[in-house]
Amino acid sequence: MLPAKHRAQLTTDIVCIIEDTTVESSLEQLLNQQKHEIKLLQANLASYGDYSSGNIIGESEHINKVRQYIQKVKNFSNSTILLQGESGTGKNLVARAIHQASTQPKSPFVEINCASIPETLLESEIFGYEKGAFTNAITNKKGLLEEADGGTLFLDEIGELPFALQTKFLSFLETKSFRRLGSTQEKTVKPRVIAATNKNLKQAVANHEFRQDLFYRLNVLNLTLPPLRDLGNDIVIIAENFIRVFAYDFRKKINGLTNQAKAKLINYSWQGNARELRNVIERAIIFAEGYKIDADDIILEEKISNDTDNGLIIPEDGIMLADVEKKLLLDALSKTKGNQSQAAKLLGLTLDTFRYRIKKYDITR
């Protein structure tokens, strides 16, 4: 039998060994848990990547043509690209796909929505300015053209570019050089230029709302994106992608659509295209209680009428079109409390065209 001193020492050693094993076991368990969480995050990022990184989802002939177009134009960075199509058809997504498929995928992608920035600020945003160029210009500022040098400049809603600014932008496209506001020094940059619009620019040219020479300069490589309603079963494929994303976000165990739900999605007109589909799926995920989204979980908006008469009836003795147009202008101004920019949007006009028409009818409010 060991002496008491040795027994005490042995006991202490044994206790220390047990404690060390417990710590190692806890650390190993924590490490495995973190590895599992990393895998889940990677899966989530991959799911988002299918939508946001520029990968085009779908198997239809329309979508295959879009993919083929991207492959054909990706390396022609000196040629401008014009993307057309209804709102929500993925023009932004295609622009990013073209950028990411290029030979320099890490180059900057700079986006500007021409309709979201006031006309008075748009020129300085695009071209930049020098210190002292105007009140509050307390330092030099690069414009988006300089920020996009060597990468891609994406001009969304190009149809809303003010007429006066169209001339300056056309000059840049022709020469690849420009001047900041308040500067006499020419700067040269070489971004790829991609423009997008949901308007009929040919009609805008005919209405003197868009410069013809700028239209032809932008329309070198043209692609019209198909509306969602023309994509058939691709609607289901895109919807299922949204389901994966939102199911993870909301921690819901939903993994698809019933056949009735698929039919309901395919037979709907989708005036808002993919943007509307995304909202519908998000709402369905929130309220669905089963493992699959059923037709009853899908709440669709009533079709917004596009009738050209808008409830107007031409009387037997005729009507003066000018009187109708003037009333619409006044009604739009009334609804927007005199905000001309918002009133123009209500009537589907550019701000320049709206101002021309209110001047035509001597409307002063």
For each residue, the residues with C-beta under 8 A, 3 or more apart:
1:
2: 6 7 10
3: 6 7
4: 7 8
5: 8 9
6: 2 3 9 10
7: 2 3 4 10 11
8: 4 5 11 12
9: 5 6 12 13
10: 2 6 7 13 14
11: 7 8 14 15
12: 8 9 15 16
13: 9 10 16 17
14: 10 11 17 18
15: 11 12 18 19
16: 12 13 19 20
17: 13 14 20 21
18: 14 15 21 22
19: 15 16 22 23
20: 16 17 23 24
21: 17 18 24 25
22: 18 19 25 26
23: 19 20 26 27
24: 20 21 27 28
25: 21 22 28 29
26: 22 23 29 30
27: 23 24 30 31
28: 24 25 31 32
29: 25 26 32 33
30: 26 27 33 34
31: 27 28 34 35
32: 28 29 35 36
33: 29 30 36 37
34: 30 31 37 38
35: 31 32 38 39
36: 32 33 39 40
37: 33 34 40 41
38: 34 35 41 42
39: 35 36 42 43
40: 36 37 43 44
41: 37 38 44 45
42: 38 39 45 46
43: 39 40 46 47 248
44: 40 41 47 48 248
45: 41 42 48 49
46: 42 43 49 50
47: 43 44 50 51 241 244 245 248
48: 44 45 51 52 53 245
49: 45 46 52 53 55
50: 46 47 53 55 57 241
51: 47 48 55 57 93 241 242 245
52: 48 49
53: 48 49 50 96 100
54: 93 96 97 98 99 100 101
55: 49 50 51 97
56: 63 66 67 70 90 93 94 97
57: 50 51 63 234 237 238 241
58: 62 63 231 234 237 238
59: 63 64 233 234 237
60: 63 64 231 232 233 234
61: 64 65
62: 58 65 66 226 230 231 234
63: 56 57 58 59 60 66 67 226 231 234
64: 59 60 61 67 68
65: 61 62 68 69
66: 56 62 63 69 70 94 223 225 226
67: 56 63 64 70 71
68: 64 65 71 72
69: 65 66 72 73 223
70: 56 66 67 73 74 94 97 98 101
71: 67 68 74 101
72: 68 69
73: 69 70 76 79 81 98 221
74: 70 71 98 101 102 103
75: 102 103
76: 73 79 221
77: 102 190 192
78: 190 192
79: 73 76 220 221
80: 173 193 194 195 217 218 219 220 221
81: 73 95 98 192 193 194 195 220 221 222 223
82: 158 194 195 196 197 201 218 219 220 221 222 223
83: 91 94 95 194 195 196 197 223 224 225
84: 91 196 197 198 201 222 223 224 225
85: 89 90 91 198 224 225 226 227
86: 89 198 225 227 273
87: 198 272 273 275
88: 228 272 273 274 275 276
89: 85 86 225 226 227 228 273 274
90: 56 85 93 94 225 273 274
91: 83 84 85 94 95 156 196 198 225
92: 95 96 111 154 156 196
93: 51 54 56 90 96 97
94: 56 66 70 83 90 91 97 98 223 225
95: 81 83 91 92 98 99 111 152 154 194 196
96: 53 54 92 93 99 100 109 154
97: 54 55 56 70 93 94 100 101
98: 54 70 73 74 81 94 95 101 102 152 192 194
99: 54 95 96 102 105 107 109 151 152 154 192 194
100: 53 54 96 97 105
101: 54 70 71 74 97 98 105
102: 74 75 77 98 99 105 107 152 192
103: 74 75
104: 107 150 151
105: 99 100 101 102
106:
107: 99 102 104 150 151 152
108: 147 148 149 150 151 152
109: 96 99 148 151 152 154
110: 144 147 148 151 152 153 154 191
111: 92 95 154 156
112: 117 125 126 144 153 154 155 156
113: 116 117 156 157
114: 117 122 155 156 157 158 159 160 161
115: 156 157 160
116: 113 157
117: 112 113 114 121 122 125
118: 121 122 341
119: 122 162 165 351
120: 123
121: 117 118 124 125
122: 114 117 118 119 125 126 161 162 165
123: 120 126 127 165 168 181
124: 121 127 128 129 133 134 141 143 181
125: 112 117 121 122 143 144
126: 112 122 123 143 144 145 165 169
127: 123 124 143 145 168 178 179 180 181
128: 124 140 141 142 143 144 145 146 180 181
129: 124 133 134 137 140 141 143 180 181 182 183
130: 133 137 140 180 181 182 183
131: 137 138 139 140 182
132: 137 182
133: 124 129 130 137 180 181 182 183
134: 124 129 137 181 182
135:
136:
137: 129 130 131 132 133 134 141 181 182
138: 131
139: 131
140: 128 129 130 131 180
141: 124 128 129 137 180
142: 128 146 147
143: 124 125 126 127 128 129 146 147 180
144: 110 112 125 126 128 147 148 153
145: 126 127 128 148 149 153 172 178 187 189 191
146: 128 142 143 149 187 189
147: 108 110 142 143 144
148: 108 109 110 144 145 151 152 153 189 191
149: 108 145 146 189 190 191
150: 104 107 108 190 191
151: 99 104 107 108 109 110 148 191 192
152: 95 98 99 102 107 108 109 110 148 191 192 193 194
153: 110 112 144 145 148 191 192 193 194
154: 92 95 96 99 109 110 111 112 194 195 196
155: 112 114 158 161 193 194 195 196
156: 91 92 111 112 113 114 115 195 196
157: 113 114 115 116 160 196 197 198
158: 82 114 155 161 195 196 197 201 218
159: 114 197 198 199 201 204 209 210 350
160: 114 115 157 350 351
161: 114 122 155 158 165 166 169
162: 119 122 165 166 351 352
163: 166 167 209 210 211 350 352
164: 167 168
165: 119 122 123 126 161 162 168 169
166: 161 162 163 169 170 210 211 214
167: 163 164 170 171 211 214
168: 123 127 164 165 171 172 178
169: 126 161 165 166 172 173 214
170: 166 167 173 174 211 213 214 217
171: 167 168 174 175 178
172: 145 168 169 175 176 177 178
173: 80 169 170 176 193 214 217 218
174: 170 171 217
175: 171 172 178
176: 172 173 188 189 190
177: 172 186 187 188 189
178: 127 145 168 171 172 175 186 187 189
179: 127 183 184 185 186 187
180: 127 128 129 130 133 140 141 143 183 185 187
181: 123 124 127 128 129 130 133 134 137
182: 129 130 131 132 133 134 137
183: 129 130 133 179 180
184: 179
185: 179 180
186: 177 178 179
187: 145 146 177 178 179 180
188: 176 177
189: 145 146 148 149 176 177 178
190: 77 78 149 150 176
191: 110 145 148 149 150 151 152 153
192: 77 78 81 98 99 102 151 152 153
193: 80 81 152 153 155 173 218
194: 80 81 82 83 95 98 99 152 153 154 155
195: 80 81 82 83 154 155 156 158 218
196: 82 83 84 91 92 95 154 155 156 157 158
197: 82 83 84 157 158 159 201
198: 84 85 86 87 91 157 159
199: 159 203 204
200: 203 204
201: 82 84 158 159 197 204 205 210 215 218 219
202: 205 206 215
203: 199 200 206 207
204: 159 199 200 201 207 209 210 215 350
205: 201 202 208 209 210 211 212 215
206: 202 203
207: 203 204 210 353
208: 205
209: 159 163 204 205 349 350 352 353
210: 159 163 166 201 204 205 207 214 215
211: 163 166 167 170 205 214 215
212: 205 215 216
213: 170 216 217
214: 166 167 169 170 173 210 211 217 218
215: 201 202 204 205 210 211 212 218 219
216: 212 213 219
217: 80 170 173 174 213 214 220
218: 80 82 158 173 193 195 201 214 215
219: 80 82 201 215 216 222
220: 79 80 81 82 217
221: 73 76 79 80 81 82
222: 81 82 84 219
223: 66 69 81 82 83 84 94
224: 83 84 85
225: 66 83 84 85 86 89 90 91 94
226: 62 63 66 85 89 230 231
227: 85 86 89 230 231 270 273
228: 88 89 231 235 238 270 273 274 276 277
229: 235 268 269 270
230: 62 226 227
231: 58 60 62 63 226 227 228 234 235 238
232: 60 235 266
233: 59 60 236 237 266
234: 57 58 59 60 62 63 231 237 238
235: 228 229 231 232 238 239 265 266 270 277
236: 233 239 240 257 262 265 266
237: 57 58 59 233 234 240 241
238: 57 58 228 231 234 235 241 242 274 277
239: 235 236 242 243 257 265 277 281
240: 236 237 243 244 256 257
241: 47 50 51 57 237 238 244 245
242: 51 238 239 245 246 277 278 281 282
243: 239 240 246 247 254 255 256 257 281 285 293
244: 47 240 241 247 248
245: 47 48 51 241 242 248 249
246: 242 243 249 250 252 281 282 285
247: 243 244 250 251 252 253 254 255 285
248: 43 44 47 244 245 251
249: 245 246
250: 246 247 285 286
251: 247 248
252: 246 247 285 288
253: 247 291
254: 243 247 285 288 290 291 292 293
255: 243 247 291 292
256: 240 243 292 293
257: 236 239 240 243 261 262 265 292 293
258: 261 262 292 293 294 295
259: 262 263
260: 263 264 294 295
261: 257 258 264 265 292 293 294 295 297 298
262: 236 257 258 259 265 266
263: 259 260 266 267 295
264: 260 261 267 268 295 298 300
265: 235 236 239 257 261 262 268 277 298
266: 232 233 235 236 262 263
267: 263 264
268: 229 264 265 300
269: 229 303
270: 227 228 229 235 273 276 277
271: 276 303 304
272: 87 88 275 276 277 279
273: 86 87 88 89 90 227 228 270 276 277
274: 88 89 90 228 238 277 278
275: 87 88 272 278 279
276: 88 228 270 271 272 273 279 280 301
277: 228 235 238 239 242 265 270 272 273 274 280 281
278: 242 274 275 281 282
279: 272 275 276 282 283
280: 276 277 283 284 298 299 300
281: 239 242 243 246 277 278 284 285 293
282: 242 246 278 279 285 286
283: 279 280 286 287 299
284: 280 281 287 288 293 297 298 299
285: 243 246 247 250 252 254 281 282 288 293
286: 250 282 283
287: 283 284 297
288: 252 254 284 285 292 293 294 297
289:
290: 254 293 294
291: 253 254 255
292: 254 255 256 257 258 261 288
293: 243 254 256 257 258 261 281 284 285 288 290 297 298
294: 258 260 261 288 290 297 298
295: 258 260 261 263 264 298
296:
297: 261 284 287 288 293 294
298: 261 264 265 280 284 293 294 295
299: 280 283 284
300: 264 268 280
301: 276 304
302:
303: 269 271
304: 271 301
305:
306:
307: 310
308:
309: 312 313
310: 307
311:
312: 309 324
313: 309
314: 318 319
315: 318 319
316:
317:
318: 314 315
319: 314 315 323 324
320: 323 324
321: 324 325
322: 325 326 361
323: 319 320 326 327
324: 312 319 320 321 327 328
325: 321 322 328 329 357 361
326: 322 323 329 330 361 363
327: 323 324 330 331
328: 324 325 331 332 347
329: 325 326 332 333 343 347 354 357 358 361 363
330: 326 327 333 334 363 365
331: 327 328 334 335
332: 328 329 335 336 343 344 346 347
333: 329 330 336 338 339 340 343 358 363 365
334: 330 331 337
335: 331 332 343 346
336: 332 333 339 340 342 343 346
337: 334
338: 333 343 365
339: 333 336 342 343
340: 333 336 343 344 351 354 355 358
341: 118 344 345 351
342: 336 339 345 346
343: 329 332 333 335 336 338 339 340 346 347 354
344: 332 340 341 347 349 350 351 353 354
345: 341 342 348 349
346: 332 335 336 342 343
347: 328 329 332 343 344 354
348: 345
349: 209 344 345 353 354 357
350: 159 160 163 204 209 344 353 354
351: 119 160 162 340 341 344 354 355
352: 162 163 209 355 356
353: 207 209 344 349 350 356 357
354: 329 340 343 344 347 349 350 351 357 358
355: 340 351 352 358 359
356: 352 353 359 360
357: 325 329 349 353 354 360 361
358: 329 333 340 354 355 361 363
359: 355 356 362 363
360: 356 357
361: 322 325 326 329 357 358
362: 359
363: 326 329 330 333 358 359
364:
365: 330 333 338
